[in-house]
Structure formats: structure tokens, C-alpha cells
Amino acid sequence: MDPFPRQQRLADLRHKLAALTTEVVKTEEELTTLEADGQLNLGVPPAAAVQIPRTPAEKISLFLDLFGTRRSVYPKRWENHKAGKCGYSPACNNDSFANRQSGICRKPKVKCSECCHQSFPPLDERAVESHLRGEQTLGVYAIGTDDTGRFLAADFDGEGWRDDVLAYREAAERVGLTVAIERSRSGNGAHGWIFFTKPVPAAMARKLGTILVAKASALRPALGLGAYDRLFPNQDTLAVGGFGNLIALPLAKAPRQNGNTLFVDARMMAFEDQWSYLAGLPRLSGQFH
């Protein structure tokens, strides 16, 4: 066996490790600066007595409080079995066969963000209930019209996704943060969620995510730079008339019955009581200028 390819690979790995070490030092300094400036408080507030939601209304209220960043519009999952395609698009009261025939709804020729017949239903209690009951499958736009968000989420899939998301969680734990791991719809990936006590600037949430990804890459070099593109929100500001990137909401009924879209522990085993787990999650307190 030719020894040179192996030597080259070792040299490449050493170079990558050195670069990651430098990046982590840099991001550690940024984290310290953010705390010193009062822009970010990593100290989790003392937990109040946890009120476990028991009624459907209480569960829906908790769900909206955690995930409901943009409430004026939400994406809904669609499937075209004939074409073998699926995706998400903004839910709209004018999205019907009759309206497409009459020309009121002209997608995909006219983008929803540019349509003059927009009639978006809100992400409210009724919408969430329909999602949890399996009547429709929803996502959420990760950035609001005021450029803030209620959560920071990171998406991990592909080979090694389990180790990737656990490295991300460990990186967060080392600075005192809690990452809630949700197994994705397909079962072949995961989302790592961090929740805030109140909406925070998307730019700040993204900076925190970048820091955590850099620290996770140091723990697991195979994580790769592509993880930087998996953050939600993935933009600092929302374009006028735009929606921003979306992430599928957890606890969707059909995949939930297969053990997916559920929150899991380090062994990727679902917590027995999802609502108790969500209610007890510490949330990050952000203090911003």
C-alpha cells in the first residue's frame, strides 16, 4: 500500500484540527465578549415550579410559546404522490382548485410572497391543534417580521447525524445551555433546539449557533463546515415581503406514531411524556442592546 496517501490524509487532518482549534479560541472570545457586553446572558434563570400541561389548551399554549416565532403565516406540507414530490408552501385560504381554475391563485407562476390575493391564516391555537391531531402537517418560519426569533435550531442529517447532534449538544452543555434533540420526520436525522425566554434578534441567535457549531466541530472534526448552513434562522434580517427559512414543527401525528418528530434522550429514545419534558426545558435569557 502506498504510504503517501495516508500521510497526506494525516497532514490534512492535522491542518483541519489546527484550524478548528483557532476557530474555537476565536469563538470563545466572542462568547466572552457577548456576555461582558450584556448582549447575551448564558446563565439560565432559576427554574420556577414547572406547570405540566394537562389539557389540550395548555399543551397548545406551551407549543405556541416555544415554537411560534412568526404567527401571521405558516408553511403547510404538501405531497404530490403522482409526481413523487413533497414540500412546504405558505398556507393560504385562497389555495384551492376552484381558485386556481379561476386565476385567483396562480402558483407556481406567481410566488406566494408576490401574490395580490394573499389570505394567510395565522399560526394560532386552531392551526396547532390541527397539526397535533394530524389533520395537516405544519412548519414554522424561523424569523419574524421584526427580525427576531423564539428559538435557535440546528439540523443534522446524513451519515453520522447521531454523533453530530450529540457533539452539538455537548458543546452547548459546556457553556451551560440545554439543547433539546428532536428526531426528524424521516427518522434519519435530528434537530437540536435551544429556546429563549422571549424573542431575540435573529442575528444574535445565529451568532450563538455559529459559536456552538465551531465548538462541536472541535469535539467532532467530521462534523464539517456544512453544519453552518443548517441553522434556523439562517438569515439576520427578513427581506420585505419574504418568509425566511422554515423548519418542520415537531410532534406531527403520523411520523410521531413511528417514533419520529419526538424529543429524545442521548440514546435516541423518546421521552415518555413529551409535554412534561418540554415544559421543564430551561430557556436561554437574552439581554440585548
C-alpha positions as YAML, in Angstrom:
chain: A
units: angstrom
residues:
- id: 1
  name: MET
  ca: [0.00, 0.00, 0.00]
- id: 2
  name: ASP
  ca: [1.29, 3.41, -0.93]
- id: 3
  name: PRO
  ca: [2.08, 5.26, 2.36]
- id: 4
  name: PHE
  ca: [1.81, 8.71, 0.81]
- id: 5
  name: PRO
  ca: [-1.99, 8.96, 0.62]
- id: 6
  name: ARG
  ca: [-2.19, 8.02, 4.30]
- id: 7
  name: GLN
  ca: [0.47, 10.59, 5.19]
- id: 8
  name: GLN
  ca: [-1.36, 13.21, 3.16]
- id: 9
  name: ARG
  ca: [-4.63, 12.39, 4.94]
- id: 10
  name: LEU
  ca: [-2.92, 12.68, 8.34]
- id: 11
  name: ALA
  ca: [-1.45, 16.02, 7.31]
- id: 12
  name: ASP
  ca: [-4.87, 17.22, 6.14]
- id: 13
  name: LEU
  ca: [-6.46, 16.16, 9.42]
- id: 14
  name: ARG
  ca: [-3.77, 17.92, 11.47]
- id: 15
  name: HIS
  ca: [-4.32, 21.07, 9.40]
- id: 16
  name: LYS
  ca: [-8.08, 20.89, 9.92]
- id: 17
  name: LEU
  ca: [-7.67, 20.30, 13.66]
- id: 18
  name: ALA
  ca: [-5.36, 23.30, 13.94]
- id: 19
  name: ALA
  ca: [-7.86, 25.45, 12.06]
- id: 20
  name: LEU
  ca: [-10.70, 24.27, 14.28]
- id: 21
  name: THR
  ca: [-8.67, 24.96, 17.40]
- id: 22
  name: THR
  ca: [-8.07, 28.52, 16.21]
- id: 23
  name: GLU
  ca: [-11.77, 28.93, 15.40]
- id: 24
  name: VAL
  ca: [-12.83, 27.69, 18.82]
- id: 25
  name: VAL
  ca: [-10.46, 30.07, 20.58]
- id: 26
  name: LYS
  ca: [-11.88, 32.89, 18.47]
- id: 27
  name: THR
  ca: [-15.49, 31.95, 19.19]
- id: 28
  name: GLU
  ca: [-14.78, 31.50, 22.89]
- id: 29
  name: GLU
  ca: [-13.53, 35.09, 22.90]
- id: 30
  name: GLU
  ca: [-16.68, 36.21, 21.05]
- id: 31
  name: LEU
  ca: [-18.83, 34.40, 23.61]
- id: 32
  name: THR
  ca: [-16.99, 36.09, 26.46]
- id: 33
  name: THR
  ca: [-17.38, 39.47, 24.76]
- id: 34
  name: LEU
  ca: [-21.12, 38.97, 24.28]
- id: 35
  name: GLU
  ca: [-21.55, 38.16, 27.95]
- id: 36
  name: ALA
  ca: [-19.33, 41.03, 29.08]
- id: 37
  name: ASP
  ca: [-21.28, 43.49, 26.93]
- id: 38
  name: GLY
  ca: [-24.55, 42.30, 28.41]
- id: 39
  name: GLN
  ca: [-25.78, 41.21, 24.99]
- id: 40
  name: LEU
  ca: [-26.16, 37.58, 25.99]
- id: 41
  name: ASN
  ca: [-26.80, 36.06, 29.37]
- id: 42
  name: LEU
  ca: [-25.85, 32.40, 29.39]
- id: 43
  name: GLY
  ca: [-26.93, 31.99, 32.98]
- id: 44
  name: VAL
  ca: [-30.22, 30.10, 32.93]
- id: 45
  name: PRO
  ca: [-32.71, 31.77, 35.30]
- id: 46
  name: PRO
  ca: [-33.71, 29.77, 38.37]
- id: 47
  name: ALA
  ca: [-36.44, 27.38, 37.35]
- id: 48
  name: ALA
  ca: [-39.87, 28.21, 38.66]
- id: 49
  name: ALA
  ca: [-42.23, 25.44, 39.63]
- id: 50
  name: VAL
  ca: [-42.86, 23.60, 36.39]
- id: 51
  name: GLN
  ca: [-46.50, 23.51, 35.42]
- id: 52
  name: ILE
  ca: [-47.09, 20.40, 33.37]
- id: 53
  name: PRO
  ca: [-49.74, 20.98, 30.70]
- id: 54
  name: ARG
  ca: [-52.58, 18.51, 31.07]
- id: 55
  name: THR
  ca: [-55.43, 19.85, 28.96]
- id: 56
  name: PRO
  ca: [-55.30, 20.23, 25.17]
- id: 57
  name: ALA
  ca: [-55.50, 24.00, 25.57]
- id: 58
  name: GLU
  ca: [-52.50, 24.04, 27.94]
- id: 59
  name: LYS
  ca: [-50.46, 21.87, 25.58]
- id: 60
  name: ILE
  ca: [-51.26, 24.06, 22.59]
- id: 61
  name: SER
  ca: [-50.34, 27.19, 24.57]
- id: 62
  name: LEU
  ca: [-46.94, 25.71, 25.50]
- id: 63
  name: PHE
  ca: [-46.35, 24.64, 21.90]
- id: 64
  name: LEU
  ca: [-47.01, 28.14, 20.58]
- id: 65
  name: ASP
  ca: [-44.86, 29.70, 23.28]
- id: 66
  name: LEU
  ca: [-41.89, 27.52, 22.30]
- id: 67
  name: PHE
  ca: [-42.19, 27.37, 18.53]
- id: 68
  name: GLY
  ca: [-44.48, 30.20, 17.42]
- id: 69
  name: THR
  ca: [-41.98, 32.70, 16.03]
- id: 70
  name: ARG
  ca: [-43.98, 34.06, 13.10]
- id: 71
  name: ARG
  ca: [-47.69, 33.78, 13.67]
- id: 72
  name: SER
  ca: [-49.13, 35.78, 10.78]
- id: 73
  name: VAL
  ca: [-48.39, 33.00, 8.29]
- id: 74
  name: TYR
  ca: [-47.20, 29.41, 8.40]
- id: 75
  name: PRO
  ca: [-46.00, 26.79, 5.90]
- id: 76
  name: LYS
  ca: [-48.03, 23.65, 5.29]
- id: 77
  name: ARG
  ca: [-46.71, 20.36, 3.96]
- id: 78
  name: TRP
  ca: [-47.97, 19.12, 0.62]
- id: 79
  name: GLU
  ca: [-47.48, 15.86, -1.23]
- id: 80
  name: ASN
  ca: [-47.85, 15.01, -4.90]
- id: 81
  name: HIS
  ca: [-47.95, 11.21, -4.93]
- id: 82
  name: LYS
  ca: [-48.23, 11.05, -8.71]
- id: 83
  name: ALA
  ca: [-45.04, 13.07, -9.22]
- id: 84
  name: GLY
  ca: [-43.37, 11.63, -6.13]
- id: 85
  name: LYS
  ca: [-42.72, 15.08, -4.69]
- id: 86
  name: CYS
  ca: [-43.40, 16.82, -1.41]
- id: 87
  name: GLY
  ca: [-42.56, 20.12, 0.25]
- id: 88
  name: TYR
  ca: [-43.91, 23.09, 2.16]
- id: 89
  name: SER
  ca: [-45.65, 26.24, 0.97]
- id: 90
  name: PRO
  ca: [-47.46, 29.06, 2.77]
- id: 91
  name: ALA
  ca: [-50.95, 28.06, 3.87]
- id: 92
  name: CYS
  ca: [-53.48, 30.32, 2.13]
- id: 93
  name: ASN
  ca: [-57.25, 30.50, 2.27]
- id: 94
  name: ASN
  ca: [-57.27, 31.12, -1.49]
- id: 95
  name: ASP
  ca: [-55.27, 27.98, -2.30]
- id: 96
  name: SER
  ca: [-57.97, 25.77, -3.79]
- id: 97
  name: PHE
  ca: [-58.66, 24.01, -7.06]
- id: 98
  name: ALA
  ca: [-61.50, 26.41, -7.86]
- id: 99
  name: ASN
  ca: [-59.32, 29.46, -7.26]
- id: 100
  name: ARG
  ca: [-56.53, 28.02, -9.36]
- id: 101
  name: GLN
  ca: [-59.02, 27.42, -12.17]
- id: 102
  name: SER
  ca: [-60.34, 30.98, -11.92]
- id: 103
  name: GLY
  ca: [-56.88, 32.52, -11.77]
- id: 104
  name: ILE
  ca: [-57.12, 33.87, -8.23]
- id: 105
  name: CYS
  ca: [-54.32, 31.51, -7.19]
- id: 106
  name: ARG
  ca: [-51.64, 31.38, -9.89]
- id: 107
  name: LYS
  ca: [-48.85, 29.48, -8.16]
- id: 108
  name: PRO
  ca: [-46.28, 28.39, -9.07]
- id: 109
  name: LYS
  ca: [-46.19, 31.04, -11.80]
- id: 110
  name: VAL
  ca: [-46.74, 33.74, -9.18]
- id: 111
  name: LYS
  ca: [-44.88, 33.41, -5.90]
- id: 112
  name: CYS
  ca: [-46.98, 33.50, -2.75]
- id: 113
  name: SER
  ca: [-44.87, 36.40, -1.48]
- id: 114
  name: GLU
  ca: [-45.82, 38.42, -4.59]
- id: 115
  name: CYS
  ca: [-49.47, 37.41, -4.92]
- id: 116
  name: CYS
  ca: [-52.11, 40.15, -4.64]
- id: 117
  name: HIS
  ca: [-54.66, 37.63, -3.38]
- id: 118
  name: GLN
  ca: [-52.82, 36.61, -0.22]
- id: 119
  name: SER
  ca: [-55.09, 35.35, 2.55]
- id: 120
  name: PHE
  ca: [-52.81, 33.69, 5.06]
- id: 121
  name: PRO
  ca: [-54.40, 32.05, 8.10]
- id: 122
  name: PRO
  ca: [-52.50, 32.72, 11.34]
- id: 123
  name: LEU
  ca: [-50.44, 30.20, 13.27]
- id: 124
  name: ASP
  ca: [-52.84, 30.10, 16.17]
- id: 125
  name: GLU
  ca: [-54.44, 27.59, 18.53]
- id: 126
  name: ARG
  ca: [-56.64, 26.15, 15.80]
- id: 127
  name: ALA
  ca: [-53.72, 25.61, 13.41]
- id: 128
  name: VAL
  ca: [-51.57, 23.97, 16.09]
- id: 129
  name: GLU
  ca: [-54.40, 21.68, 17.13]
- id: 130
  name: SER
  ca: [-54.87, 20.54, 13.53]
- id: 131
  name: HIS
  ca: [-51.13, 19.80, 13.36]
- id: 132
  name: LEU
  ca: [-51.08, 17.79, 16.59]
- id: 133
  name: ARG
  ca: [-54.22, 15.87, 15.58]
- id: 134
  name: GLY
  ca: [-52.74, 15.03, 12.18]
- id: 135
  name: GLU
  ca: [-55.25, 16.95, 10.09]
- id: 136
  name: GLN
  ca: [-52.38, 18.84, 8.44]
- id: 137
  name: THR
  ca: [-48.61, 18.96, 8.87]
- id: 138
  name: LEU
  ca: [-47.13, 22.35, 9.58]
- id: 139
  name: GLY
  ca: [-43.79, 24.07, 9.74]
- id: 140
  name: VAL
  ca: [-42.85, 27.44, 11.17]
- id: 141
  name: TYR
  ca: [-40.91, 30.35, 9.74]
- id: 142
  name: ALA
  ca: [-37.86, 30.83, 11.96]
- id: 143
  name: ILE
  ca: [-37.64, 34.62, 11.70]
- id: 144
  name: GLY
  ca: [-40.36, 37.17, 12.38]
- id: 145
  name: THR
  ca: [-41.14, 40.39, 10.58]
- id: 146
  name: ASP
  ca: [-39.25, 42.23, 13.35]
- id: 147
  name: ASP
  ca: [-36.13, 40.11, 12.65]
- id: 148
  name: THR
  ca: [-36.42, 38.14, 15.90]
- id: 149
  name: GLY
  ca: [-37.00, 34.50, 16.75]
- id: 150
  name: ARG
  ca: [-38.13, 32.38, 19.69]
- id: 151
  name: PHE
  ca: [-35.64, 29.58, 19.12]
- id: 152
  name: LEU
  ca: [-32.34, 28.55, 17.58]
- id: 153
  name: ALA
  ca: [-32.45, 25.21, 15.79]
- id: 154
  name: ALA
  ca: [-29.77, 23.19, 14.04]
- id: 155
  name: ASP
  ca: [-30.44, 20.43, 11.50]
- id: 156
  name: PHE
  ca: [-28.31, 17.29, 11.31]
- id: 157
  name: ASP
  ca: [-28.72, 14.55, 8.74]
- id: 158
  name: GLY
  ca: [-26.66, 12.25, 6.57]
- id: 159
  name: GLU
  ca: [-24.09, 9.77, 7.75]
- id: 160
  name: GLY
  ca: [-23.07, 10.32, 11.36]
- id: 161
  name: TRP
  ca: [-26.02, 12.53, 12.28]
- id: 162
  name: ARG
  ca: [-26.35, 10.95, 15.73]
- id: 163
  name: ASP
  ca: [-22.76, 11.75, 16.68]
- id: 164
  name: ASP
  ca: [-23.09, 15.21, 15.12]
- id: 165
  name: VAL
  ca: [-26.13, 16.25, 17.13]
- id: 166
  name: LEU
  ca: [-24.68, 14.79, 20.34]
- id: 167
  name: ALA
  ca: [-21.47, 16.76, 19.79]
- id: 168
  name: TYR
  ca: [-23.56, 19.89, 19.28]
- id: 169
  name: ARG
  ca: [-25.46, 19.19, 22.49]
- id: 170
  name: GLU
  ca: [-22.23, 18.60, 24.41]
- id: 171
  name: ALA
  ca: [-20.76, 21.85, 23.09]
- id: 172
  name: ALA
  ca: [-23.84, 23.68, 24.36]
- id: 173
  name: GLU
  ca: [-23.74, 21.95, 27.74]
- id: 174
  name: ARG
  ca: [-20.13, 23.07, 28.22]
- id: 175
  name: VAL
  ca: [-21.32, 26.68, 28.25]
- id: 176
  name: GLY
  ca: [-24.39, 25.94, 30.35]
- id: 177
  name: LEU
  ca: [-27.02, 25.63, 27.63]
- id: 178
  name: THR
  ca: [-29.63, 22.94, 27.08]
- id: 179
  name: VAL
  ca: [-30.23, 21.50, 23.61]
- id: 180
  name: ALA
  ca: [-33.43, 19.55, 23.08]
- id: 181
  name: ILE
  ca: [-32.96, 16.83, 20.46]
- id: 182
  name: GLU
  ca: [-35.88, 16.00, 18.19]
- id: 183
  name: ARG
  ca: [-35.71, 13.05, 15.84]
- id: 184
  name: SER
  ca: [-36.69, 14.25, 12.38]
- id: 185
  name: ARG
  ca: [-39.66, 13.18, 10.30]
- id: 186
  name: SER
  ca: [-37.69, 10.62, 8.29]
- id: 187
  name: GLY
  ca: [-36.03, 9.13, 11.36]
- id: 188
  name: ASN
  ca: [-32.65, 9.62, 9.67]
- id: 189
  name: GLY
  ca: [-31.70, 12.93, 11.22]
- id: 190
  name: ALA
  ca: [-32.30, 15.24, 14.13]
- id: 191
  name: HIS
  ca: [-32.98, 18.85, 15.07]
- id: 192
  name: GLY
  ca: [-31.23, 20.45, 18.02]
- id: 193
  name: TRP
  ca: [-33.39, 23.15, 19.63]
- id: 194
  name: ILE
  ca: [-32.47, 25.97, 22.02]
- id: 195
  name: PHE
  ca: [-35.36, 28.08, 23.31]
- id: 196
  name: PHE
  ca: [-35.35, 31.69, 24.53]
- id: 197
  name: THR
  ca: [-37.38, 33.24, 27.31]
- id: 198
  name: LYS
  ca: [-38.52, 35.89, 24.83]
- id: 199
  name: PRO
  ca: [-37.94, 36.64, 21.12]
- id: 200
  name: VAL
  ca: [-34.34, 37.66, 20.41]
- id: 201
  name: PRO
  ca: [-32.66, 39.22, 17.34]
- id: 202
  name: ALA
  ca: [-32.05, 36.58, 14.69]
- id: 203
  name: ALA
  ca: [-28.52, 37.89, 14.19]
- id: 204
  name: MET
  ca: [-27.71, 37.17, 17.83]
- id: 205
  name: ALA
  ca: [-29.24, 33.70, 17.71]
- id: 206
  name: ARG
  ca: [-27.25, 32.89, 14.59]
- id: 207
  name: LYS
  ca: [-24.02, 34.11, 16.18]
- id: 208
  name: LEU
  ca: [-24.64, 31.81, 19.12]
- id: 209
  name: GLY
  ca: [-25.33, 28.93, 16.72]
- id: 210
  name: THR
  ca: [-22.10, 29.60, 14.84]
- id: 211
  name: ILE
  ca: [-20.17, 29.51, 18.10]
- id: 212
  name: LEU
  ca: [-21.73, 26.21, 19.12]
- id: 213
  name: VAL
  ca: [-21.11, 24.62, 15.72]
- id: 214
  name: ALA
  ca: [-17.45, 25.65, 15.89]
- id: 215
  name: LYS
  ca: [-17.13, 24.14, 19.36]
- id: 216
  name: ALA
  ca: [-18.93, 20.98, 18.23]
- id: 217
  name: SER
  ca: [-16.56, 20.70, 15.26]
- id: 218
  name: ALA
  ca: [-13.64, 20.69, 17.66]
- id: 219
  name: LEU
  ca: [-15.23, 17.81, 19.55]
- id: 220
  name: ARG
  ca: [-16.08, 16.00, 16.31]
- id: 221
  name: PRO
  ca: [-13.98, 17.18, 13.33]
- id: 222
  name: ALA
  ca: [-16.07, 15.05, 10.97]
- id: 223
  name: LEU
  ca: [-18.97, 17.41, 11.60]
- id: 224
  name: GLY
  ca: [-17.74, 19.58, 8.76]
- id: 225
  name: LEU
  ca: [-18.33, 23.16, 7.74]
- id: 226
  name: GLY
  ca: [-21.67, 22.32, 6.14]
- id: 227
  name: ALA
  ca: [-23.25, 22.44, 9.59]
- id: 228
  name: TYR
  ca: [-23.02, 26.24, 9.49]
- id: 229
  name: ASP
  ca: [-25.73, 26.20, 6.82]
- id: 230
  name: ARG
  ca: [-28.13, 24.19, 8.97]
- id: 231
  name: LEU
  ca: [-29.11, 26.88, 11.42]
- id: 232
  name: PHE
  ca: [-32.64, 28.21, 11.83]
- id: 233
  name: PRO
  ca: [-32.96, 31.11, 11.36]
- id: 234
  name: ASN
  ca: [-30.40, 31.16, 8.56]
- id: 235
  name: GLN
  ca: [-30.57, 34.92, 7.97]
- id: 236
  name: ASP
  ca: [-30.13, 38.00, 10.14]
- id: 237
  name: THR
  ca: [-32.93, 40.04, 8.59]
- id: 238
  name: LEU
  ca: [-36.10, 39.28, 6.69]
- id: 239
  name: ALA
  ca: [-36.48, 40.59, 3.16]
- id: 240
  name: VAL
  ca: [-39.51, 42.80, 2.59]
- id: 241
  name: GLY
  ca: [-42.46, 40.57, 1.76]
- id: 242
  name: GLY
  ca: [-40.41, 37.44, 2.37]
- id: 243
  name: PHE
  ca: [-40.96, 34.50, 4.69]
- id: 244
  name: GLY
  ca: [-37.46, 33.37, 5.58]
- id: 245
  name: ASN
  ca: [-36.43, 29.77, 6.03]
- id: 246
  name: LEU
  ca: [-38.76, 27.27, 7.62]
- id: 247
  name: ILE
  ca: [-38.38, 24.24, 9.83]
- id: 248
  name: ALA
  ca: [-40.90, 21.44, 10.24]
- id: 249
  name: LEU
  ca: [-42.75, 21.54, 13.55]
- id: 250
  name: PRO
  ca: [-42.30, 18.58, 15.90]
- id: 251
  name: LEU
  ca: [-44.95, 16.17, 17.21]
- id: 252
  name: ALA
  ca: [-46.58, 15.66, 13.81]
- id: 253
  name: LYS
  ca: [-49.06, 12.85, 14.33]
- id: 254
  name: ALA
  ca: [-48.27, 10.34, 11.55]
- id: 255
  name: PRO
  ca: [-44.45, 10.28, 11.99]
- id: 256
  name: ARG
  ca: [-44.95, 10.56, 15.76]
- id: 257
  name: GLN
  ca: [-46.64, 7.16, 15.68]
- id: 258
  name: ASN
  ca: [-43.43, 5.75, 14.17]
- id: 259
  name: GLY
  ca: [-41.23, 7.28, 16.87]
- id: 260
  name: ASN
  ca: [-40.25, 10.34, 14.82]
- id: 261
  name: THR
  ca: [-40.74, 14.10, 15.35]
- id: 262
  name: LEU
  ca: [-40.40, 13.26, 19.06]
- id: 263
  name: PHE
  ca: [-37.89, 14.59, 21.57]
- id: 264
  name: VAL
  ca: [-35.31, 12.02, 22.55]
- id: 265
  name: ASP
  ca: [-32.51, 11.41, 25.04]
- id: 266
  name: ALA
  ca: [-28.84, 10.68, 24.30]
- id: 267
  name: ARG
  ca: [-29.74, 7.10, 23.34]
- id: 268
  name: MET
  ca: [-32.26, 8.46, 20.82]
- id: 269
  name: MET
  ca: [-35.09, 7.06, 22.92]
- id: 270
  name: ALA
  ca: [-38.22, 9.19, 23.08]
- id: 271
  name: PHE
  ca: [-39.17, 10.71, 26.41]
- id: 272
  name: GLU
  ca: [-42.27, 9.00, 27.75]
- id: 273
  name: ASP
  ca: [-44.06, 12.26, 28.48]
- id: 274
  name: GLN
  ca: [-43.20, 14.75, 25.75]
- id: 275
  name: TRP
  ca: [-45.19, 17.57, 27.36]
- id: 276
  name: SER
  ca: [-43.50, 17.22, 30.76]
- id: 277
  name: TYR
  ca: [-40.13, 17.28, 29.02]
- id: 278
  name: LEU
  ca: [-40.95, 20.40, 27.00]
- id: 279
  name: ALA
  ca: [-42.45, 22.21, 29.98]
- id: 280
  name: GLY
  ca: [-39.33, 21.58, 32.05]
- id: 281
  name: LEU
  ca: [-36.78, 22.75, 29.48]
- id: 282
  name: PRO
  ca: [-34.57, 25.65, 30.64]
- id: 283
  name: ARG
  ca: [-34.74, 28.62, 28.29]
- id: 284
  name: LEU
  ca: [-31.91, 30.98, 27.47]
- id: 285
  name: SER
  ca: [-32.28, 34.52, 28.72]
- id: 286
  name: GLY
  ca: [-31.08, 37.05, 26.19]
- id: 287
  name: GLN
  ca: [-30.32, 40.63, 27.18]
- id: 288
  name: PHE
  ca: [-29.78, 42.81, 24.17]
- id: 289
  name: HIS
  ca: [-28.94, 46.41, 23.35]
...
